[in-house]
Amino acid sequence: MAEPEYIYIPVAELEGFITRIFCAAGCDATEAARLSNHLVGANLAGHDSHGVVRVPRYIEWQKAGYVLAGRRAEVVMDGGAFALLDGQFGFGQTVAQQATEFGIARAVEHGSCIIGLRNAGHIGRTGDYAEMAAKAGLISIHFVNVAGSVLVAPFGGRERRFSTAPFSVGVPLPSGPVILDFATSLVAEGKVLVASNGGKALPPDALVTAEGELSGDPHTLYGDYPEVGPRNAALGTGAIRAFGEHKGSGLALMCELLAGALTGGGTSGPIKERGRICNGMLSIYLSPKHFGDEAAFQRAAADYIAWVKSCGPIDPDAPVLAPGEPENRRRAERTVSGIPLTREAWQGILNAAAGLGINGP
Ligand code: NAD
């Protein structure tokens, strides 16, 4: 397969352009800037799957009425130590930010808090919310699912049952937070999207066909598709595989139970007809300040991480890293180089913009 060809867009220029697109789509300036900042932030962190490649799909979802501008997360139930919020089908980056702010405020005051969020539009890169909590000095754990999006085969299966159900943990430390953040599928769906748009190829065992053969071909998930244009997972017959064999598959199931069934937002499926998809999120916030000796925790954690990282690498050019380090490195690189986008991905964004009467930079 030929290496994909990338163009590099300066960060500020891309962020301004994406903000203009969401303004033209009917978001107010604050929401448009938030969406743009989150998506470009995902590209900066190296997660192109959750970056601006999503813009055409977000615009489609908004046109279809699946996701709504200007919504606020409403409190359904407030138990003090825990609360359930409903995202009202608002843009995920808006309502998940509100839910995270709610959980942070409670945990900063009382030491801990559990927040369920349901009916949120696509919340994007889950690590963002762990980073928000870490900035406020809090540990956080986030179980996420995607109601109505059944894409992933459980361990040993060749049919779709789970969503890509991400999981994230953030631990604040003086040297910077440790952020673990991943999809429980072998690859995030966005990585299949990126590969189908001429970007980084998938591992050859990332997908499974309906016949049970391993595959790295995005057509397994999307069926036939044009070079540039929307991708529809309903047209493919295969599935993404759950990561980590039976253990990752079990974690995906727990994300569906906690973020989907418990919040009332719903699990990945079974679905009668594809349409609106929503993120659910169950978040646990914990303040190390309240929990015990914060300074001792920070020392023990920092010493331990340093020891883990001192582990002799298999490949001398690939040292052992802590979670979050690859993202920090990418951020530093891409702040300078700009955001790399394949021509197909960029054209898809330009087309979405043109549909709203906006010209590209
Ligand atoms: P991934 O496979 O790239 O894994 C990322 C995690 O692994 C990070 O914590 C990273 O720091 C760590 N990591 C990577 N390389 C490492 C190394 N060499 N050493 C140590 N740690 C390392 O991520 P993914 O599964 O492709 O997920 C990408 C993004 O997609 C995530 O931000 C996730 O939240 C998001 N996502 C969102 C949804 C949604 O519905 N909103 C669904 C699925 C995924």
Boltz pocket constraint, residues with backbone or C-beta under 6 A from the ligand:
constraints:
  - pocket:
      binder: B
      contacts: [[A, 47], [A, 49], [A, 50], [A, 122], [A, 123], [A, 124], [A, 125], [A, 126], [A, 127], [A, 144], [A, 145], [A, 146], [A, 164], [A, 165], [A, 166], [A, 167], [A, 168], [A, 179], [A, 180], [A, 181], [A, 182], [A, 183], [A, 184], [A, 185], [A, 186], [A, 187], [A, 188], [A, 189], [A, 191], [A, 279], [A, 319], [A, 320], [A, 321], [A, 322], [A, 323], [A, 324], [A, 325], [A, 326], [A, 327]]
      max_distance: 6.0
